[in-house]
Amino acid sequence: MDFSIFYFVLVLMIFLAIFDLIVGVANDAVNFTNSAVGSKVASKKIILIIAAIGVILGAVSSSGMMEVARKGIFKPELFTLTALVYIFLSVMITDVVLLDFYNTFGLPTSTTVSLVFELLGASLVMAFLTKPEGVDAFSYINSESAIKIISGIFMSVMIAFIVGLVIQTLLRIIFSFQIDKTVGIFGGPFASFSSSVLIFFILISALKGSNLMDKEFEIFIETNFLLLFSIVFLTLLVFFQILIWFKINVFKIIILFGTFALAMAFASNDLVNFVGVPLASINVVQLILESGNPMDLGVAMSGKVKTPQVFLLISAFIMIVTLIFSKKATSVTKTEISLASEKTEIELFSSNQVSRRIVKIFLDVWSFFKFYTPSFITSFLKSRYTKVTIENKKTESFDLLRASANVMISSLLILSGTLYKLPLSTTFVTFMVAMGTSLADRAWVRYNAVNRVSGVLTVIGGWFLTAMVTTIISGLIAFSFYYFSFYAFIFLLPITFFLFVSFNKIHELRVKLNNEFSLPLDYINSNPKLAVRYIFEHLIENIQDTELILNSIIKSLTSGKKSHQKGSRNQLERLNYLYGAYMVGIAEVDSSGFDQSEIIQSYNLESSIHNFRKLINNILSIRKNVLYKIDFQFSNLNSEEKDDIKEIKNFIQSIFEEIHSLVKKSKRNESKNKGFRKEFSILKYKTHRKQIKRLKLKSTQMAGLVPFLTIVEELFDFNHHLLELYNNVERILPYMEEK
């Protein structure tokens, strides 16, 4: 038998392990960096250095026992060695593709859950295909692990969100938003308790089964937990109180220490999952090469699988490099931070029926309790939630108190899960705690609550989708390996490569779009007047794009060919996003230092942005009706209708040219504006008259009249909004010249 294919499998598994580490870490990094990054407790460089130290120590201290093997998803002794290779290949291919998909769209998910259900799907399908007659395929599977994971999702979601909400509410009532005034009284106990939780989180959760801590010491800590915790708490209480007296910010210490602790716990317990499956497959290949019989049963693979320390250190190094350079890790972090942010953000998720319903129910319940709550209590709570107004607005997404609470509550819940054997997921806990604390801090307000709830539901739905999709896909891949053997590589590897490249292109486009309007948000608070100018200039540049898109759609209408408007949908989605970015930018501008004329000009700029949005809506409607006319095979425009469309198009183009000339010369022409409005009225009247005349002469078919008239009316509406925009630009330009 030719065993050369198994050497190829060895090389392939090494590459898949590296890619899996990259995509997995890019997703899991949010678990231990979101609080530090969101609160801007330090520079990103310092945050990554601290996380890297935690990763290295976690890898060094790891027991190296493969978590997936300990869960016992399937019984390897019942499968042949070849079947095990098929299973592990199916798992790795699925994992790389799925996690990269989630990273592309910035959605956090659980890498452990994905691996577990990939193993479940592949092994279950392989069991059905290879089992002897009369044997139940489910006897090859340990179904308890799958049920445990699903219950862990439910428990993590509900417990973490509620605990985060309650604890952060209490902390905010105690500290208020005026932390500088309350830290002297309550800062010491809070910092001491938080640090004690983090210390025991490291000892019990991060170092559990570690080479650095023997079993007897571990049992001693768990047995005397309350006593030891009290001693550490009292000792640290004195320490932190002294730091507060010396004006040292204890919240920063908690956040950075928490980042280190969570990174260490991840490297110690979860990092082995990424190399566990590839190493297990390498072990299988070694057994095949040694025995010379691929049909032997995998008895030697049962039980626990020890991961060599060198592989963990290499994995830690790859993880650190990914943390530093991965743009997709930044995207996933941005999703969680934006959902928890108390700033005005560009909302990443659209509203839906479910989120609107949930928000309405919450507001009704809130109004009910508020109505029956005594006024002195509501007044007290209002005073605790009053935010400090400062001259230079900060740029962090949430304050240091909430960031400290995030790492403390997450560590506390994971620690409790370890002590009481509760199946809590680190990813689920950290995410839902962040959502609970943001709701407690009233970061979700009326104008963004629907979007935020929609985002949370999308992420939670993605977790359950991960379980289902990974089970199905890994099962299908295992099915293809069983029937096509290793010839399945002929189509599986090109598909995987194609998806990987496609996801990277999609992510590059998303990053490019997100960064297109990032500059003013960076200095919008430090120099609001300059920010207003930048928004205006950026808006003018993108108004030109509406002209190009409209021209392509009109060309499609007159020619009857859809190809002329190819790409217009993506271009309009981009402009829609930019509209949201402009509105966020203008909303964040601190106008407290503006004089009356500057306030008026800011108002005109906001009106211009709304005109820009109306232009986009008009084009969307025109595009929809043009496609409808083409798709349903309506008759092409006759020569007279084409002339009407051309005349309207030329008029629109003349307004665009005047706007460009106006911006270039910065000279207002009041007579030109009045002339446009008069010409517009004449053109509209003339076009309608000609259409009525054609109907009477029956030179126009009635069947195609409705979409044509709709398009004409949208073009006139576009004209109207363009003239309004022209008028606003005229008013803004003198102000821009003065500056």
C-alpha positions in Angstrom: 0.0 0.0 0.0 1.2 3.5 -0.9 1.5 5.5 2.3 2.7 8.8 0.6 -0.8 10.3 1.0 -0.4 10.1 4.8 2.8 12.2 4.6 0.7 14.8 2.7 -1.9 14.6 5.5 0.9 15.4 8.0 2.0 18.5 6.2 -1.6 19.6 5.6 -2.5 19.2 9.2 0.4 21.5 10.2 -0.8 24.2 7.9 -4.4 23.8 9.0 -3.2 24.0 12.6 -1.5 27.3 11.9 -4.5 28.7 10.1 -6.8 27.5 12.8 -4.7 29.2 15.4 -4.8 32.4 13.5 -8.5 32.5 12.9 -9.3 31.1 16.3 -7.2 33.5 18.3 -8.5 36.4 16.1 -12.0 35.6 17.5 -11.0 34.7 21.1 -8.8 37.8 21.6 -11.9 39.8 22.3 -12.5 37.8 25.5 -9.5 39.4 27.3 -8.8 42.6 25.5 -12.2 44.3 25.1 -12.4 45.9 28.5 -8.9 47.4 28.2 -9.3 48.5 24.6 -12.8 49.9 25.2 -11.8 52.0 28.2 -8.5 53.0 26.7 -6.8 52.3 30.0 -3.5 52.3 28.2 -2.0 52.4 24.7 -2.8 49.4 22.6 0.9 48.5 22.6 0.9 48.2 26.5 -2.4 46.2 26.4 -1.0 43.7 23.9 2.3 43.4 25.9 0.4 42.5 29.1 -1.9 40.1 27.2 1.2 38.5 25.5 2.8 38.0 28.9 -0.4 36.3 30.1 -0.4 34.1 27.0 3.2 33.0 27.5 2.8 32.2 31.2 -0.5 30.3 30.5 1.2 28.2 27.8 4.2 27.4 30.1 1.9 26.5 32.9 -0.6 24.5 30.8 -1.0 20.8 31.6 -1.2 20.2 27.9 -4.2 17.8 28.3 -6.4 18.1 25.2 -9.8 19.5 26.4 -11.7 18.0 23.4 -10.4 14.5 24.2 -11.3 15.0 27.9 -14.9 15.8 26.8 -15.0 12.4 25.1 -17.1 13.5 22.2 -16.6 10.1 20.5 -15.0 6.8 21.3 -11.9 6.5 19.1 -11.4 2.8 19.9 -14.5 2.0 17.8 -13.2 3.7 14.7 -10.5 2.5 12.3 -7.3 4.7 12.0 -8.3 5.8 8.5 -11.7 6.8 9.8 -10.1 8.9 12.5 -7.9 10.7 9.9 -11.1 11.5 8.0 -12.8 12.8 11.1 -9.9 15.0 12.1 -9.5 16.4 8.6 -13.2 17.2 8.5 -13.0 19.0 11.8 -10.0 21.2 10.8 -11.3 22.2 7.4 -14.7 23.1 8.9 -13.1 25.0 11.8 -10.8 27.1 9.6 -13.7 28.1 7.2 -16.3 28.7 9.9 -14.2 30.8 12.2 -12.8 32.8 9.4 -16.4 33.5 8.3 -17.3 34.8 11.8 -14.1 36.9 11.9 -14.8 38.4 8.5 -18.1 39.9 9.8 -16.7 40.7 13.2 -18.9 38.2 15.2 -17.6 36.6 18.4 -18.2 32.9 18.8 -16.9 30.1 21.0 -14.0 28.2 19.5 -14.4 25.3 21.9 -18.1 24.9 21.0 -17.2 24.9 17.3 -14.5 22.2 17.8 -16.8 20.1 19.9 -19.7 20.1 17.4 -17.4 19.6 14.5 -16.1 16.4 16.2 -19.7 15.4 16.9 -20.9 15.9 13.3 -17.9 14.2 11.7 -17.8 11.2 14.1 -21.5 10.7 14.0 -21.6 10.5 10.2 -18.6 8.3 10.1 -20.2 6.0 12.7 -23.4 5.7 10.6 -21.2 4.8 7.5 -18.8 2.3 9.2 -20.9 0.7 12.0 -21.6 -3.0 11.8 -25.2 -4.0 11.0 -27.5 -3.9 14.1 -25.2 -1.5 16.0 -26.5 1.9 17.0 -24.3 4.7 15.6 -25.0 6.8 18.7 -23.2 4.3 20.8 -20.0 5.6 19.2 -20.9 9.1 20.6 -20.9 10.6 24.0 -24.1 12.6 23.8 -23.7 14.0 27.3 -21.0 16.4 26.2 -23.1 17.9 23.5 -26.0 18.4 25.9 -23.6 19.9 28.4 -22.3 22.4 25.9 -25.9 23.5 24.9 -26.8 23.9 28.6 -23.6 25.9 29.0 -24.8 28.3 26.3 -28.1 28.9 28.0 -26.5 29.2 31.5 -23.8 31.5 30.3 -26.2 33.8 28.4 -28.8 34.2 31.2 -26.5 34.1 34.3 -23.8 36.4 32.9 -26.2 39.0 31.5 -28.3 39.2 34.7 -25.3 39.2 37.1 -23.5 41.8 35.0 -26.6 44.0 35.0 -27.2 43.7 38.7 -23.6 44.2 39.9 -22.9 47.1 37.6 -26.2 48.8 38.7 -25.1 48.5 42.3 -21.6 49.7 41.5 -22.9 52.7 39.6 -25.2 53.7 42.4 -22.3 53.4 44.8 -19.7 55.2 42.7 -21.9 57.3 40.4 -20.3 58.8 37.3 -18.3 61.2 39.5 -15.7 58.5 40.3 -13.1 61.0 41.5 -15.3 62.0 44.4 -16.3 58.5 45.5 -13.1 56.5 44.9 -11.6 57.6 48.2 -14.4 56.0 50.1 -15.3 52.9 48.0 -12.3 52.5 45.7 -10.2 50.5 48.2 -12.8 47.8 49.0 -13.8 47.4 45.3 -10.2 47.2 44.1 -9.3 44.7 46.9 -12.3 42.5 46.1 -11.7 42.6 42.4 -8.0 41.8 42.7 -8.7 39.0 45.1 -11.2 37.5 42.6 -8.6 37.8 39.8 -5.9 36.1 42.0 -8.0 33.1 42.8 -9.3 33.0 39.2 -5.6 32.5 38.2 -5.0 29.9 40.9 -8.1 27.9 40.5 -9.2 28.4 36.9 -6.1 29.4 34.9 -3.6 27.1 36.8 -6.0 24.2 37.2 -4.0 21.0 36.5 -1.0 23.2 35.8 2.6 22.0 36.0 3.3 24.9 38.4 0.8 23.8 41.0 0.5 20.3 42.4 -2.8 18.6 43.1 -2.5 18.9 46.9 -2.1 22.7 46.9 -5.0 22.9 44.5 -7.2 20.9 46.9 -6.0 23.0 49.8 -7.1 26.2 48.1 -10.5 24.9 47.2 -11.0 23.5 50.7 -10.0 26.7 52.5 -11.3 29.1 49.8 -13.3 31.5 52.0 -10.5 31.8 54.6 -7.8 32.4 52.1 -9.9 34.8 50.1 -10.6 36.8 53.3 -6.9 37.0 54.2 -6.0 38.2 50.6 -8.9 40.7 50.6 -7.9 42.3 53.9 -4.2 42.5 52.9 -5.0 44.1 49.6 -7.5 46.5 51.2 -4.7 48.2 53.1 -2.5 48.2 50.0 -5.1 49.7 47.6 -6.1 52.3 50.2 -2.6 53.5 50.4 -2.4 53.7 46.6 -5.6 55.8 46.6 -4.1 58.2 49.2 -1.2 58.7 46.8 -3.6 59.5 43.9 -2.8 56.3 42.0 -5.6 55.1 39.7 -6.6 51.7 41.1 -9.1 51.0 38.3 -6.3 50.9 35.8 -4.5 48.3 37.9 -7.6 46.1 38.0 -8.3 46.3 34.2 -4.7 45.5 33.2 -4.4 42.7 35.8 -7.8 41.3 34.6 -6.5 41.4 31.0 -3.4 39.4 32.1 -5.5 36.9 34.1 -8.0 36.2 31.3 -5.2 35.9 28.7 -3.4 33.5 31.0 -6.5 31.4 31.6 -7.1 31.2 27.8 -3.6 30.1 27.0 -3.6 27.6 29.9 -7.0 25.9 29.2 -8.2 26.8 25.7 -5.1 27.2 23.5 -4.5 23.4 23.6 -7.8 22.9 21.7 -6.3 24.5 18.6 -3.4 22.1 18.4 -5.1 19.2 20.0 -6.9 17.9 16.9 -4.0 18.3 14.5 -1.7 16.6 17.0 -4.2 13.8 17.5 -4.3 13.3 13.7 -0.5 13.3 13.6 -0.5 10.6 16.2 -3.0 8.6 14.1 -0.8 8.9 11.0 2.2 7.7 13.1 0.3 4.7 14.2 -0.7 3.9 10.6 3.0 4.2 9.4 4.2 2.1 12.4 1.6 -0.7 12.0 1.3 -0.6 8.2 -2.4 -1.3 8.5 -4.8 1.8 8.3 -7.7 -0.5 9.1 -6.5 -1.1 12.7 -8.8 0.3 15.4 -7.8 3.5 17.2 -7.5 1.8 20.6 -4.3 3.7 21.3 -6.1 7.0 20.8 -8.6 6.5 23.6 -8.2 8.5 26.8 -6.3 11.7 27.3 -3.9 13.2 24.8 -0.8 15.0 26.1 0.3 18.0 24.1 4.1 18.6 24.1 5.1 21.8 25.7 7.0 23.0 22.7 3.9 22.9 20.6 2.1 25.0 23.2 4.9 27.6 23.2 4.9 27.7 19.3 1.1 28.2 19.5 1.5 30.9 22.0 4.0 32.7 19.7 1.5 32.5 16.8 -1.2 33.7 19.0 0.8 36.8 20.1 1.7 37.6 16.4 -2.0 37.3 15.5 -3.0 39.6 18.4 -0.6 42.2 17.1 -1.2 42.0 13.4 -4.6 40.6 12.8 -7.1 43.1 11.4 -9.9 40.5 11.9 -9.2 40.4 15.6 -9.7 44.2 15.6 -13.0 43.7 13.8 -14.4 41.3 16.4 -13.2 43.5 19.2 -14.9 46.5 17.5 -18.2 44.6 17.4 -18.3 44.0 21.1 -17.1 47.4 22.1 -19.6 49.2 19.8 -22.5 47.2 21.3 -21.4 48.3 24.8 -20.3 51.8 24.0 -21.9 54.8 25.6 -20.7 57.1 22.8 -22.7 57.9 19.7 -21.6 55.1 17.4 -22.2 54.0 13.9 -24.5 51.2 14.6 -23.3 47.9 13.1 -26.6 46.1 13.2 -30.0 47.0 11.7 -33.2 46.7 13.7 -35.6 43.8 13.2 -39.1 42.9 14.4 -37.9 40.9 17.4 -35.5 43.5 18.7 -38.2 46.2 18.4 -40.7 44.1 20.3 -38.2 43.4 23.1 -37.3 47.0 23.5 -41.0 48.0 23.6 -41.8 45.4 26.3 -38.8 46.6 28.3 -39.8 50.2 28.0 -43.4 49.4 29.1 -42.1 47.5 32.1 -39.7 50.3 32.9 -42.5 52.9 32.7 -44.7 50.8 35.0 -42.1 50.6 37.7 -41.0 54.2 37.3 -44.6 55.3 37.7 -44.9 53.5 41.1 -41.4 54.4 42.4 -41.4 57.2 45.0 -40.0 60.4 43.6 -37.2 60.7 46.2 -35.8 57.3 44.9 -36.0 58.3 41.3 -34.3 61.7 42.1 -31.5 59.8 44.0 -31.0 57.4 41.1 -31.0 60.3 38.6 -28.3 62.0 40.6 -26.1 58.9 40.6 -26.4 58.5 36.8 -25.7 62.2 36.0 -22.6 62.3 33.8 -20.0 64.8 34.3 -19.8 67.4 31.5 -16.2 68.3 30.7 -14.7 70.7 28.2 -12.8 68.1 26.2 -15.0 65.0 25.7 -13.2 61.7 26.2 -13.0 59.2 23.4 -13.3 55.9 25.3 -16.3 53.8 24.8 -16.9 53.3 28.5 -15.3 54.4 31.8 -12.8 52.7 34.0 -15.4 51.6 36.5 -17.4 49.6 33.9 -14.2 48.1 32.4 -13.1 47.0 35.9 -16.5 45.5 36.6 -16.3 43.6 33.3 -13.1 41.8 34.1 -14.0 41.3 37.7 -17.5 39.9 37.0 -16.3 37.6 34.2 -13.5 36.2 36.3 -15.9 35.8 39.3 -18.4 33.8 37.1 -15.8 31.6 35.5 -14.2 31.0 39.0 -17.7 30.0 40.4 -18.2 27.7 37.4 -14.9 26.0 38.1 -15.6 25.6 41.8 -19.2 24.4 41.3 -18.6 22.4 38.1 -20.9 24.6 36.0 -20.4 24.4 32.2 -19.9 28.1 31.6 -18.3 29.3 28.4 -15.6 32.0 28.6 -16.7 33.6 25.4 -20.3 33.6 26.3 -19.6 34.9 29.8 -17.3 37.8 28.8 -19.7 38.9 26.0 -22.9 38.8 28.0 -21.3 40.5 31.1 -20.3 43.3 28.8 -23.8 43.6 27.5 -25.3 43.5 31.0 -23.0 46.2 32.3 -23.7 48.4 29.3 -27.5 48.2 29.9 -26.9 49.0 33.6 -24.9 52.0 32.6 -27.7 53.2 30.3 -25.5 52.9 27.2 -28.5 51.6 25.5 -30.8 54.5 25.0 -34.0 55.0 22.9 -32.3 55.9 19.7 -29.9 52.9 19.7 -31.5 50.3 21.9 -33.2 48.5 19.0 -29.9 48.2 17.0 -28.0 47.1 20.1 -30.6 44.4 21.0 -30.6 43.3 17.4 -26.8 43.0 17.6 -26.9 40.9 20.8 -29.5 38.6 19.3 -27.4 38.2 16.2 -24.4 37.2 18.2 -26.4 34.8 20.4 -28.1 33.3 17.3 -24.6 32.9 15.8 -23.6 30.8 18.8 -26.4 28.3 18.3 -25.9 28.5 14.5 -22.2 27.5 15.2 -23.4 24.3 16.8 -25.8 23.4 14.0 -23.7 24.5 11.0 -20.4 22.9 12.2 -22.2 19.6 12.9 -23.7 19.6 9.4 -20.6 20.8 7.4 -18.1 18.5 9.2 -20.5 15.6 8.7 -20.8 16.4 5.0 -17.0 16.6 4.6 -16.6 13.3 6.5 -19.2 11.8 4.1 -17.1 12.9 1.1 -14.0 11.5 2.6 -15.7 8.1 3.2 -16.9 7.8 -0.4 -14.1 9.5 -2.3 -11.2 8.7 0.1 -8.4 11.1 -0.1 -9.5 12.0 -3.7 -11.9 14.4 -1.9 -9.0 16.7 -1.6 -9.4 17.5 -5.3 -12.5 19.6 -4.6 -12.3 20.2 -0.8 -9.0 22.1 -0.8 -9.8 24.4 -3.8 -13.2 25.2 -2.2 -11.5 25.9 1.2 -8.8 28.1 -0.5 -11.5 30.0 -2.5 -13.6 30.7 0.6 -10.5 31.8 2.6 -9.5 34.2 -0.2 -13.1 35.5 -0.6 -13.5 36.1 3.1 -10.3 38.1 3.1 -11.5 40.3 0.2 -14.8 40.9 1.8 -13.1 41.8 5.1 -10.7 44.2 3.3 -13.7 45.9 1.7 -15.5 46.2 5.1 -12.3 47.6 6.7 -11.9 50.1 3.9 -15.5 51.2 4.3 -15.2 51.5 8.1 -12.0 53.5 7.8 -13.2 55.8 5.0 -14.7 58.2 7.5 -12.6 57.4 10.6 -10.4 60.6 10.6 -12.8 63.1 11.9 -14.0 60.8 14.7 -10.4 60.8 16.0 -10.1 64.6 16.4 -13.8 65.4 16.5 -13.6 66.3 20.2 -10.2 68.0 20.2 -11.0 70.3 17.2 -14.7 70.3 16.5 -14.6 73.2 14.0 -12.0 71.4 11.9 -14.1 68.3 12.2 -17.2 70.1 10.8 -15.0 71.3 7.8 -13.8 67.8 7.2 -17.3 66.3 7.2 -18.4 69.0 4.7 -15.5 68.3 2.3 -16.1 64.5 2.6 -19.8 64.9 1.9 -19.1 67.0 -1.2 -16.8 64.3 -2.5 -19.4 61.6 -2.1 -22.2 63.7 -3.6 -20.3 63.3 -6.9 -20.7 59.5 -6.5 -24.5 59.8 -6.5 -24.2 61.5 -10.0 -22.2 58.6 -11.4 -24.5 56.0 -9.9 -27.6 57.7 -11.2 -26.1 58.1 -14.7 -25.4 54.3 -14.8 -29.0 53.5 -13.8 -30.4 55.9 -16.4 -28.2 54.3 -19.0 -29.6 51.0 -18.0 -33.2 52.4 -18.4 -32.7 53.8 -21.8 -30.8 50.8 -23.2 -32.9 48.1 -21.4 -29.7 46.3 -20.2 -29.1 45.6 -16.5 -25.3 45.3 -17.0 -24.9 49.1 -17.1 -25.8 49.4 -13.4 -23.6 46.5 -12.2 -22.2 47.3 -8.8 -24.7 50.1 -8.1 -26.2 48.2 -5.1 -22.9 47.9 -3.3 -22.1 51.6 -4.1 -25.5 52.7 -2.6 -24.9 50.5 0.5 -21.5 52.3 0.9 -23.2 55.7 0.6 -25.8 54.6 3.1 -23.1 53.7 5.6 -21.4 57.1 5.0 -24.7 58.9 5.8 -24.7 57.1 9.1 -21.1 58.1 9.7 -21.8 61.7 8.9 -24.7 61.8 11.3 -22.6 60.2 14.1 -19.8 62.7 13.4 -22.1 65.8 13.5 -23.9 64.4 16.6 -20.5 64.0 18.4 -19.3 67.5 17.6 -19.1 69.6 20.8 -20.8 72.9 19.7 -20.5 74.5 23.2 -17.7 76.7 21.9 -19.5 77.7 18.7 -20.8 81.3 18.1 -24.3 81.8 16.6 -23.1 81.8 13.0 -21.1 78.6 13.5 -24.2 76.9 15.0 -26.3 78.0 12.0 -23.7 76.6 9.6 -23.6 73.3 11.6 -27.4 73.2 11.2 -27.0 73.8 7.4 -24.4 71.0 7.3 -26.8 68.6 9.1 -29.6 69.6 6.6 -27.2 68.8 3.7 -26.5 65.4 5.2 -30.2 64.7 5.3 -30.5 65.9 1.7 -27.7 63.5 0.8 -29.8 60.6 2.4 -32.9 61.6 0.4 -30.8 61.5 -2.8 -29.7 58.0 -2.0 -33.4 57.0 -1.3 -34.4 58.4 -4.6 -31.7 56.5 -6.5 -32.7 53.3 -4.6 -36.3 53.7 -5.8 -35.3 54.5 -9.3 -33.0 51.5 -9.4 -35.8 49.2 -8.1 -38.3 50.4 -10.7 -35.7 50.2 -13.6 -35.0 46.6 -12.6 -38.7 45.9 -12.4 -39.3 47.3 -15.8 -36.4 45.2 -17.3 -37.1 42.0 -15.4 -40.8 41.9 -16.3 -40.0 42.6 -20.0 -41.9 45.9 -20.3 -41.5 47.5 -23.7 -38.4 49.6 -24.2 -38.8 53.4 -24.0 -39.8 55.0 -27.2 -37.7 57.9 -28.7 -39.9 60.6 -27.1 -39.6 59.0 -23.6 -35.9 58.7 -24.0 -35.8 62.4 -24.9 -37.7 63.2 -21.7 -35.3 61.2 -19.6 -32.3 62.8 -21.4 -33.7 66.3 -20.7 -34.2 65.5 -17.0 -30.7 64.0 -16.8 -29.1 67.0 -18.5 -30.9 69.3 -16.0 -29.6 67.2 -13.1 -26.2 67.2 -14.5 -26.2 71.0 -14.8 -27.0 71.3 -11.1 -24.2 68.9 -10.2 -21.8 71.0 -12.4 -22.9 74.2 -10.6 -22.3 72.6 -7.2 -18.8 71.6 -8.3 -18.2 75.1 -9.7 -19.6 76.6 -6.5 -17.3 74.6 -4.3 -14.3 75.3 -6.5 -14.9 79.1 -6.7 -16.5 79.5 -3.3 -18.8 82.2 -4.8 -22.5 82.3 -4.2 -24.8 83.0 -7.2 -28.3 83.8 -5.9 -29.7 84.4 -9.4 -28.4 80.9 -10.6 -30.3 79.3 -7.7 -33.6 81.1 -8.6 -33.0 80.2 -12.2 -32.7 76.5 -11.5 -35.9 76.5 -9.5 -37.8 78.3 -12.3 -36.4 75.9 -14.9 -37.2 72.9 -12.8 -40.9 74.0 -12.5 -41.1 74.4 -16.3 -39.4 71.1 -17.0 -41.7 69.2 -14.7 -44.8 70.8 -16.2 -43.6 70.2 -19.8 -42.8 66.6 -19.2 -46.2 65.8 -17.7 -47.9 67.6 -20.5 -46.0 65.6 -23.1 -46.8 62.3 -21.4 -50.5 63.1 -21.3 -50.4 64.0 -25.0 -48.7 60.7 -25.9 -51.4 58.8 -24.0 -54.1 60.5 -26.0 -52.3 59.7 -29.2 -51.7 56.2 -28.0 -48.0 56.4 -28.8 -47.2 55.2 -25.2 -48.4 51.7 -24.0 -50.4 51.9 -20.8 -48.8 48.7 -19.5 -45.4 50.3 -19.2 -46.7 53.6 -18.0 -46.7 53.0 -14.3 -43.0 52.1 -13.8 -42.0 54.9 -16.2 -44.0 57.6 -14.4 -42.7 56.3 -11.1 -39.1 56.7 -12.4 -39.9 60.2 -13.7 -41.4 61.3 -10.4 -38.4 60.0 -8.5 -36.1 61.9 -10.8 -38.1 65.1 -10.2 -37.9 64.3 -6.5 -34.2 63.8 -6.8 -34.0 67.2 -8.6 -35.9 68.8 -5.7 -33.5 67.4 -3.0 -30.5 68.3 -5.1 -31.7 71.9 -5.3 -32.1 71.9 -1.5 -28.6 70.6 -1.2 -27.3 73.2 -3.6 -29.0 75.9 -1.4 -27.4 74.5 1.8 -24.0 74.4 0.2 -24.3 78.0 -0.8 -25.0 78.9 2.8 -22.2 76.9 4.2 -19.4 78.0 1.9 -18.9 81.5 3.2 -18.4 80.1 6.7 -15.8 77.6 5.3 -13.9 80.4 3.6 -13.7 82.4 6.8 -12.1 79.5 8.6 
